[in-house]
Amino acid sequence: MTALISPLPPDARLATSAARLAARHQGTYSVETVQRLLADSYTRLAAHARIRAPT
């Protein structure tokens, strides 16, 4: 299985994902909550990742 690498840096990907999820869950979660949850998840996953994304 080949993983697709996004040309966007992690911060840009997180911002794009946060905007999409916030729009999807508008009225349930604030944009700030979605951003915090994504950033926390990314940080926790990156701390234990065996494969590092190019910077």
PyMOL commands that set and color helices and strands:
alter all, ss='L'
color gray80, all
select helices_A, chain A and resi 10-24+31-48
alter helices_A, ss='H'
color red, helices_A
deselect
rebuild
show_as cartoon
